[in-house]
Amino acid sequence: MQVPAQFQYEKATSVDEALRLLAQYGPESRILAGGHSLIPMMKLRLAQPQALIDINEIGELARISVEEHTLCIGSMVRHAELLASAVVGEHFPIFHDAERVIADPVVRNRGTVGGSLCQADPSEDLSAAFAAVRGEAVIQGIYGQRTVPVREFFRGPYETVVGDGELLVGLRVPIRSSASAYRKVERRAGDWAVAAAGAELRLEGETVAEAGIGLTALGARSFCAPEAEEFLTGGPATQARFEQAGAIAAEHCAPVADQRGPVDYKRHLAATLTARALRAALHRWRGGHPAAGEARETEA
């Protein structure tokens, strides 16, 4: 039977109290949000925190709002809440696409947006979605808040810029006239991605004024494909350009061979899914509404 090592348990009811408890217990303390990643690691004793600080009762971290033309998502917003939010779907449907293919309803009802990003798993879906739309992470410590672009939030696999005594309190995405989409291949419904790509497009006429591309499970630095974005910007929004952008994204990512597939297969998926996400975003820009199931593809 797998059981965690002994630890202290504290429940915080405000951000200030959570920060006080983090300071009290020091770097050996961990934040408990949804717990889907942390608790299994504790059972295997891969993680042995001195203290768990439960932030599930901090209501101010569980809100979705629009403030000064910016979509604000609290770190304790559940996956299911992000999926159900009409305002999120209106401005950034990429998040609805991604949430539909994250795990299963049990996980989505408990898991949190902030917990997913802080885990920094290379196969995590929301990290690529936030990278594609150039979101910002709001981090708070005892000396105040700081804002970090999501593309600078990840230091590497399972490591972020959130320091000791700090707490990710929310994500912010400036609202602009754009369209976005997310496409994923998985071995079975609800599994980690074999590969996935998210895209955001802003057009002026038929010209790409700005493009954002996020990649998951493909070894892309900071979950994005800047070379492909640069190629698209200033050019026509055409199928041929999207396919070229996909090839560029595939060339510059660094997938690793594992039980989900060899490197060549994953590069092929990087190219294919990037082009598909771009096409879906363009379809939405032109007033189309891809069906909910189109975000997910399972291997034969």
C-alpha positions in Angstrom: 0.0 0.0 0.0 1.4 3.4 -1.0 1.0 6.1 1.6 2.7 9.6 1.8 5.3 10.5 4.4 4.1 12.5 7.4 3.3 16.1 6.7 1.5 19.1 8.4 -1.8 20.2 6.9 -3.0 23.8 6.9 -6.0 25.4 5.3 -5.8 29.0 4.1 -8.9 31.1 3.6 -7.2 34.1 2.0 -4.1 34.8 -0.2 -2.4 36.6 2.7 -2.9 33.7 5.0 -1.5 31.3 2.3 1.5 33.5 1.9 2.0 33.6 5.7 1.9 29.9 5.9 4.3 29.5 3.0 6.7 31.8 4.9 6.2 29.9 8.1 7.0 26.4 6.7 9.6 27.5 4.2 10.6 25.9 0.9 9.6 22.4 2.1 5.9 23.4 2.0 3.7 22.8 -1.1 0.4 24.3 -2.2 -2.6 21.9 -2.5 -5.0 22.9 -5.3 -6.7 20.1 -7.2 -4.1 17.6 -6.0 -4.2 15.3 -9.1 -0.5 15.5 -9.7 0.8 16.2 -6.2 -1.0 13.5 -4.2 0.1 10.6 -6.5 3.7 11.9 -6.3 3.4 12.0 -2.5 2.0 8.4 -2.4 5.0 7.3 -4.3 7.2 9.5 -2.1 8.6 11.3 -5.1 7.4 14.4 -3.2 7.7 14.7 0.6 6.6 18.1 1.6 6.9 19.1 5.2 3.5 20.9 5.0 0.6 21.0 2.6 -1.2 24.4 2.4 -4.7 23.9 1.1 -6.0 26.9 -0.9 -9.3 25.4 -2.0 -11.3 27.8 0.2 -9.8 31.0 -1.2 -12.8 32.2 -3.2 -11.0 35.2 -4.7 -8.8 32.8 -6.7 -11.8 31.0 -8.2 -13.2 33.8 -10.4 -13.4 34.5 -14.1 -13.9 38.1 -15.1 -13.2 40.7 -17.7 -11.4 43.8 -16.4 -10.1 46.6 -18.6 -10.3 44.6 -21.8 -8.5 41.7 -20.2 -9.8 38.2 -19.5 -8.8 37.3 -15.9 -8.8 33.7 -14.8 -8.1 32.9 -11.1 -5.6 30.1 -10.4 -8.3 28.1 -8.6 -10.8 28.1 -11.4 -11.6 24.4 -12.1 -11.2 23.0 -15.6 -15.0 22.4 -15.8 -15.6 26.0 -14.9 -13.3 27.3 -17.6 -15.1 25.0 -20.1 -18.5 26.2 -19.0 -17.7 29.9 -19.1 -19.5 31.7 -21.9 -17.2 34.7 -21.7 -14.1 32.5 -22.1 -15.6 30.8 -25.2 -16.6 34.1 -26.7 -13.1 35.6 -26.6 -10.8 32.6 -26.5 -12.4 29.4 -27.8 -9.0 27.8 -27.7 -9.5 27.2 -24.0 -12.8 25.4 -24.6 -11.1 23.2 -27.2 -8.3 22.4 -24.8 -10.6 21.7 -21.9 -12.7 19.3 -23.8 -9.7 17.0 -24.3 -8.2 17.2 -20.8 -8.6 14.0 -18.9 -12.2 13.2 -17.9 -15.1 14.8 -16.1 -13.9 13.7 -12.7 -10.5 15.4 -13.2 -12.0 18.4 -14.8 -14.4 19.0 -11.9 -11.5 19.0 -9.4 -8.4 20.0 -11.2 -7.4 23.7 -11.5 -6.0 26.0 -14.1 -3.2 27.2 -11.8 -2.3 23.7 -10.7 -2.0 22.6 -14.3 0.4 25.4 -15.2 2.4 25.1 -12.1 2.9 21.4 -12.7 4.7 22.4 -15.9 4.3 18.9 -17.4 5.6 18.9 -21.0 2.4 17.2 -22.1 0.0 19.6 -20.4 -2.6 21.2 -22.7 -3.4 24.5 -21.1 0.3 25.6 -21.1 0.3 25.5 -24.9 -3.1 27.2 -25.1 -1.9 30.1 -22.9 1.4 30.3 -24.8 -0.5 30.5 -28.1 -2.6 33.5 -26.9 0.4 35.1 -25.1 -1.2 35.1 -21.7 0.4 36.5 -18.5 0.8 34.8 -15.1 0.2 36.9 -12.0 2.4 35.8 -9.1 2.1 37.1 -5.6 4.5 37.1 -2.7 4.7 38.9 0.6 6.2 41.9 -1.1 3.5 42.3 -3.7 2.6 41.0 -7.2 4.6 40.5 -10.4 3.4 39.7 -13.9 5.3 37.3 -16.1 4.5 36.4 -19.7 3.4 32.7 -19.8 6.1 32.2 -22.4 8.6 33.1 -19.7 6.8 31.2 -16.9 8.4 27.8 -17.6 12.0 27.2 -16.7 11.9 23.6 -18.0 10.0 20.4 -17.4 8.2 20.5 -14.1 9.8 23.8 -13.2 8.4 27.4 -13.2 9.5 30.8 -12.2 7.2 30.8 -9.1 9.7 31.1 -6.2 9.7 30.0 -2.6 7.1 31.9 -0.7 5.2 32.9 -3.9 1.8 31.9 -5.2 0.3 31.9 -8.7 -2.9 33.8 -8.2 -4.2 34.1 -11.8 -3.8 34.3 -15.5 -4.5 37.3 -17.7 -5.1 37.5 -21.5 -5.6 40.8 -23.2 -8.8 40.7 -25.3 -8.4 41.6 -28.9 -10.1 40.8 -32.2 -8.7 37.4 -32.9 -9.7 33.7 -33.4 -8.2 30.6 -31.9 -8.3 26.8 -31.8 -6.6 23.8 -30.4 -6.0 20.3 -31.9 -4.7 17.2 -30.2 -3.9 13.6 -30.9 -4.1 11.1 -28.0 -3.9 7.3 -27.8 -7.3 7.2 -26.1 -9.8 9.8 -24.9 -8.6 11.7 -21.9 -5.0 10.6 -22.2 -1.9 12.8 -22.2 -1.2 14.2 -25.7 0.9 12.3 -28.2 1.1 15.8 -29.7 -1.1 18.9 -29.7 -1.1 22.4 -31.2 -2.9 25.6 -30.5 -3.2 28.7 -32.7 -4.4 32.2 -32.5 -4.8 34.5 -35.6 -5.4 38.2 -36.0 -6.0 39.2 -39.6 -6.1 42.5 -41.4 -8.1 41.7 -44.6 -6.6 38.4 -45.8 -3.1 39.2 -44.3 -2.0 37.7 -41.0 -1.3 40.6 -38.7 -0.3 38.4 -35.8 0.0 34.7 -35.1 0.4 32.6 -32.0 1.3 28.9 -32.0 1.5 26.7 -28.9 2.8 23.1 -28.9 2.4 20.4 -26.4 4.4 17.1 -25.9 6.8 18.1 -28.7 9.7 19.5 -26.8 9.0 23.1 -27.9 10.8 25.6 -25.7 8.2 27.5 -23.6 5.5 25.6 -25.4 5.5 27.9 -28.5 6.8 28.0 -32.1 8.2 31.6 -32.6 9.8 30.7 -36.0 6.5 29.6 -37.4 4.8 32.6 -36.0 7.3 35.0 -37.6 6.9 33.2 -40.9 3.1 33.7 -40.9 3.1 37.3 -39.8 2.7 39.7 -42.8 1.8 37.0 -45.2 -1.6 35.7 -46.7 -3.8 33.4 -44.6 -3.8 30.5 -47.0 -3.7 26.7 -46.7 -0.2 26.6 -48.3 1.2 29.1 -45.8 -0.3 27.2 -42.9 1.3 24.0 -44.1 4.6 25.7 -44.4 4.2 27.1 -40.9 3.5 23.6 -39.7 6.7 22.3 -41.3 8.7 25.1 -39.6 7.2 24.3 -36.2 8.1 20.7 -36.7 11.6 21.5 -37.7 12.3 23.7 -34.6 10.6 21.5 -31.9 12.5 18.7 -30.1 10.2 15.7 -29.5 11.5 12.7 -27.6 10.9 9.1 -28.6 8.8 7.3 -26.0 5.9 4.8 -25.6 3.7 7.3 -27.4 5.7 7.2 -30.6 9.1 7.8 -32.4 10.5 11.3 -33.1 9.6 11.3 -36.9 6.0 10.5 -36.1 5.8 13.3 -33.5 7.4 15.8 -36.0 4.8 14.8 -38.5 2.0 15.4 -35.9 3.6 18.8 -35.1 3.3 19.9 -38.7 -0.1 18.4 -39.3 -1.7 19.7 -36.0 -0.2 23.2 -36.4 -1.8 23.5 -39.8 -5.1 22.1 -38.6 -5.2 24.5 -35.6 -4.5 27.4 -37.9 -7.2 26.4 -40.4 -9.7 26.0 -37.5 -8.8 29.5 -36.2 -9.2 31.0 -39.7 -12.6 29.2 -40.0 -13.7 30.9 -36.8 -12.4 34.2 -37.9 -14.6 34.0 -40.9 -17.6 33.2 -38.7 -17.5 29.4 -38.6 -17.9 27.3 -35.6 -16.1 23.9 -35.7 -17.9 21.1 -33.9 -16.9 20.5 -30.3 -15.5 17.0 -31.0 -13.0 18.3 -33.7 -10.4 19.2 -31.1 -9.7 15.6 -30.2 -8.3 12.8 -32.4 -7.4 9.4 -31.2 -4.9 7.1 -32.8 -6.3 4.2 -34.8 
